[in-house]
């Protein structure tokens, strides 16, 4: 069989892969997109960002209904039909995946469904249901993503021990659920199951949940989780697991004390590992770091001149929008541009209740790096809009260079924080100062006002709270 010849082959059709393929096609390149799954969209669309957000929204209606009793509006106890919930969630994934396939067709991107394997630096073998195909190319972009880490000590082959992939299928509502890991995946899915009725115990080895977020932003999430979950245990480690009839026996150490407990299901959310195995990378000049991620430079180039890598498989923060940005950089470099991943502001959002979002420098990072900053905070208890839906547990903060008054970082916790953080990203990308935000008229009553009032806190004249501006030299 004659090999398929193309200018660019993209391996993996997630947010990085399909973005790269589409952009390259838009710029006139002949592109082949290879995806081993039967649906386009990658982990994010099929087993990650989208289904988790769908379930978070669906289950939030349960907690919202309970909270409405404070306003004199009550509802009967909710009845959960898991089959219909799964069907609704899957319909969203199907629509989005079909939309990506249609966009590929409109752009003339050839899609091959099968496992890609590098024969050498210029040839990709694709194992499809109909047999093998060979693709020769000028440049390849690897966007094969990552998968949930499963420590060997926990990998018993028991379906009751889940990763996020299985947890998102919501096969049942376990009476007792153990969540191992207090990062964003554990917190989000723990919230889903707790709202559905599971008694959730969360175990986190670190001193706090949501490591990476500033403590004052994580605090409201912890407060909510303490009420919604049965228990949160920090400075705790799971030592081993074993099957015990229809349950999982878990041995753990909590602040020096060992204990043994039984759970109906366990969700392991302790990080992700790159999908580098079985790609044939050893047949190329591509090299990997000590954690297994592909090494790339600021232009997304690997150590093989013909191969680029983007997204989770290239390490860094494992976020879909980071992959999409890297996709554009790689394509622009391939097509002769001068793009580079340099000083790019990548926001992080945790869709817990309340949501947490931040971008740029955090307060903790500033202290660790010895960077002098000034921090301005505006509590949502002073926001009229937050009061209208009884969510005054929020906070908006700005990390500021005291000399230039440039915005170095933005942090938000509260209802809809994920939608609000984009203003912070734009401010940083535009090199905005605190004055720029303070002078920008924000609509009232909205949560976006909290950014403006936070800027006014810095100058000592916020309207809806009181703050004294520090005197120079005081």
Beta strands, then each sheet from edge to edge (+ up, - down):
strand 1: 4-11
strand 2: 31-35
strand 3: 110-113
strand 4: 115-120
strand 5: 123-128
strand 6: 131-142
strand 7: 146-148
strand 8: 161-162
strand 9: 176-180
strand 10: 199-204
strand 11: 231-234
strand 12: 236-244
strand 13: 247-254
strand 14: 257-263
strand 15: 265-268
strand 16: 272-274
strand 17: 307-309
strand 18: 348-350
strand 19: 355-360
strand 20: 374-379
strand 21: 395-400
strand 22: 407-414
sheet 1: 3+ 2+ 1+ 6+ 5- 4+
sheet 2: 3+ 2+ 1+ 6+ 17+
sheet 3: 7+ 16-
sheet 4: 8+ 15+ 9+ 10+ 11+
sheet 5: 12+ 13- 14+
sheet 6: 18+ 19- 22+ 21- 20+
end
